[in-house]
Amino acid sequence: MAAELEIDDDRVVFLADYVIKALRIKADKWTKMYSSEENKILCIDFFDKPDAQTLVIALNAAGGLAVSTEWPAQFKQKAVSLIHLLKLYF
């Protein structure tokens, strides 16, 4: 699935695959989200910076993906949360 997205970083490919499968979305939603430089930085920082403990990727009300480092206060959508333990694999 994520192999077709032309992402150079294996960690981000894993993340994309996981999000696409867990949230049951099409790959174009990931592509649209990841094309934003701010979202790209949040994803890469999660893997590279030891102080980045949590990464939350959720479907927003418009049906797109939103990336955050914290759980939202009002949570009504499907989401995937990755925590610091994931870093042990990379």
C-alpha positions as a printed Julia matrix, in Angstrom:
90×3 Matrix{Float64}:
   0.0    0.0    0.0
   2.44   2.64   1.17
   5.14   1.39  -1.21
   3.37   3.22  -4.05
   3.59   6.56  -2.21
   7.23   7.23  -3.18
   8.45   7.84   0.39
  12.2    7.45   0.91
  12.14   6.89   4.69
  11.3    3.29   5.7
   9.97   4.5    9.05
   7.45   6.76   7.35
   6.47   3.95   4.96
   5.75   1.77   8.0
   3.74   4.6    9.58
   1.76   5.21   6.38
   0.99   1.5    5.99
  -0.13   1.25   9.6
  -2.38   4.33   9.42
  -3.92   3.32   6.09
  -4.76  -0.16   7.36
  -5.84   0.81  10.89
  -8.12   3.65   9.82
  -9.26   1.86   6.64
  -8.58   4.84   4.42
  -7.31   5.25   0.89
  -3.67   6.1    0.3
  -4.56   9.47  -1.23
  -5.65  10.75   2.21
  -2.17   9.95   3.55
  -0.54  11.58   0.51
  -2.57  14.75   0.97
  -1.72  14.91   4.69
   1.98  14.12   4.2
   2.38  16.7    1.43
   2.08  19.44   4.08
   5.55  20.39   5.27
   4.32  20.87   8.85
   2.84  17.35   8.98
   5.96  15.89   7.41
   8.13  17.53  10.08
   5.89  16.19  12.89
   6.18  12.63  11.52
   9.96  12.79  11.03
  10.52  14.48  14.41
   8.62  11.66  16.12
  11.28   9.23  14.93
  14.32  11.5   15.23
  13.81  13.46  18.45
  13.87  11.65  21.8
  11.56  14.2   23.42
   8.75  13.48  20.92
   6.81  10.93  22.99
   3.48  10.7   21.14
   2.17  11.03  17.61
  -1.59  11.06  17.0
  -3.01  10.79  13.49
  -6.78  11.2   13.36
  -9.54  11.6   10.82
 -10.93  15.1   11.09
 -14.55  16.16  10.52
 -13.84  16.87   6.85
 -12.55  13.33   6.31
  -8.88  14.27   6.04
  -6.02  13.28   8.31
  -4.78  15.54  11.08
  -1.43  15.07  12.84
  -0.74  16.11  16.41
   1.62  15.37  19.26
  -1.23  15.39  21.82
  -4.67  13.84  22.15
  -7.41  16.35  21.34
  -9.64  17.5   24.22
 -12.83  16.7   22.31
 -12.32  13.4   20.54
 -15.01  12.02  18.25
 -13.11  10.55  15.31
 -11.08   7.45  14.58
  -7.4    7.89  15.37
  -4.08   6.09  15.59
  -1.67   6.86  18.39
   1.99   5.91  18.4
   4.07   6.23  21.5
   7.77   6.37  22.21
   8.07   2.56  22.38
   7.76   2.38  18.61
  11.25   3.86  18.36
  12.74   0.62  19.67
  12.12  -0.97  16.27
  14.09   1.56  14.25
